[in-house]
Amino acid sequence: MNPIHAALFERAQGVMPGGVSSPVRAFRSVGGTPRYVRSAAGADLHGEGGEHWIDFCLAWGPMILGHAHPEVVEAVTRAVRDGLAFGTVTRAEIELAERILAGYPHHSRVRLVSSGTEAVMTALRIARAATGRARVLKFSGCYHGHYDAMLVKGGSGLVSLGIGDSAGVAPGTASDTIVVPLDDEEAVNAAFAAYGGEIAAIIVEPVPANNGLLLQRDGWLRHLRRVSERHGTLLIFDEVITGFRFHYGGYDGQCAVMPDLTTLGKIVGGGLPVAAVVGRAELLDELAPVGAAYQAGTMGGNPVAVAAGIATLDVLARGDVYSHLEFLGAHFDRLPKKLTWLRQGSILWPWLGRGAPPTTDSGIDPLVKPAFGRLHATWLERGVYFPPSAYEVGFLSAAHRPAHLDQLVSVAEAWLSVEDAK
Ligand SMILES: Cc1ncc(COP(=O)(O)O)c(C=O)c1O
């Protein structure tokens, strides 16, 4: 490793907690020193030490077109020249909202915010305002950002009122969140038997992709839809990762289960801070200035950020990116692999555990963590940048080519052969 990374990290730790702006970047989960990136283009990251890595992290999902896509860069540059922020209404935010709704035709209103966390916070506030109920139900193994009510883990029972999963989350806040395991319809039924009339919303990642890739059975989301309807509870799909990832629209269109509210982030901002809550007019109209649920943001609908989102969605609307991603996925499936990879479209996760792929977070063998740390270090040495955590998924982009996948897989296979021989 070039010593520049350790030197920069030491300097960073003198001024920032843990040296980072977001914890997983500190590499604690894989060990070693985080690599400092100077620039990126297409599928390539360029390190401060002159390195060059094929990037499968892609800023944790937004860069579906690859880095510095010319149309996005041009749109952002044009927007920058016209002024960075106005704090007024703009034509651009209408244009982004219209493009989002074109992908979510069963919804009719969009509120633009600046992060996935904010989108989730706002969706839950809408649900509480609309139902007059306080509790929300989430699943252990799904991540919904760092809003207090979502940084909650279950207690020991099958259905439990949450306890804070972070210092600084007040017990009163956590206890309004009910936490149940994924892939467990009985637990969902039990939660509704105990608290049904008090639950404002079920929130779920329709494709859980924050604790590895926890692919669920067919019928899981339909069950959540049925139960929520029966109890007057709203169903929220957190599509911060999956929105516009598999086709021009949401996972709801693919699984044919329509939620009441959808949260978006990542791709809709094209690499800049844009996120959104999307839903029916009567629900979104709970928000001020129409309704009594307050939400606001100095940077909400920022014109430069919105320009990146519009340009990204315009490229995606042409469709060829999605056919390229399907082609890459098919190529990936054809590669000879000793290692098990889980894949949903252009989302990838190497499964290093024994036995069947997990469907719940508790099904993940803790031994995957040290093993992944060794694999990750090997990838870095051999020109591959995968997200630095055993529990994070990788992404494919329009800029990837089959040769990039060959390198990802062949380095992993070579590593596995050495591990097996140990
Ligand atoms: C499904 C999901 N929801 C919410 C969030 C939070 O988004 P942000 O990091 O923009 O606050 C994330 C972030 O990765 C996410 O994956």
The ligand as a Tripos MOL2 file, in Angstrom:
@<TRIPOS>MOLECULE
LIG
   16    16     1     0     0
SMALL
NO_CHARGES

@<TRIPOS>ATOM
      1 C1        -32.4600    1.1780    2.0890 C.3       1 LIG1
      2 C2        -31.8290    2.4250    2.6290 C.ar      1 LIG1
      3 N1        -32.5970    3.3230    3.2500 N.ar      1 LIG1
      4 C3        -32.0950    4.4740    3.7300 C.ar      1 LIG1
      5 C4        -30.7450    4.7520    3.6070 C.ar      1 LIG1
      6 C5        -30.2090    6.0320    4.1390 C.3       1 LIG1
      7 O1        -29.8250    6.8760    3.0970 O.3       1 LIG1
      8 P1        -28.7590    8.0460    3.3390 P.3       1 LIG1
      9 O2        -27.4360    7.3870    3.5760 O.co2     1 LIG1
     10 O3        -28.8170    8.8420    2.0550 O.co2     1 LIG1
     11 O4        -29.2330    8.8250    4.5190 O.co2     1 LIG1
     12 C6        -29.9080    3.8390    2.9740 C.ar      1 LIG1
     13 C7        -28.4750    4.1090    2.8410 C.2       1 LIG1
     14 O5        -27.6920    3.3080    2.3900 O.2       1 LIG1
     15 C8        -30.4680    2.6350    2.4720 C.ar      1 LIG1
     16 O6        -29.7040    1.7140    1.8620 O.3       1 LIG1
@<TRIPOS>BOND
     1     1     2 1
     2     2     3 ar
     3     2    15 ar
     4     3     4 ar
     5     4     5 ar
     6     5     6 1
     7     5    12 ar
     8     6     7 1
     9     7     8 1
    10     8     9 2
    11     8    10 1
    12     8    11 1
    13    12    13 1
    14    12    15 ar
    15    13    14 2
    16    15    16 1
@<TRIPOS>SUBSTRUCTURE
     1 LIG1         1 GROUP 0 **** ****
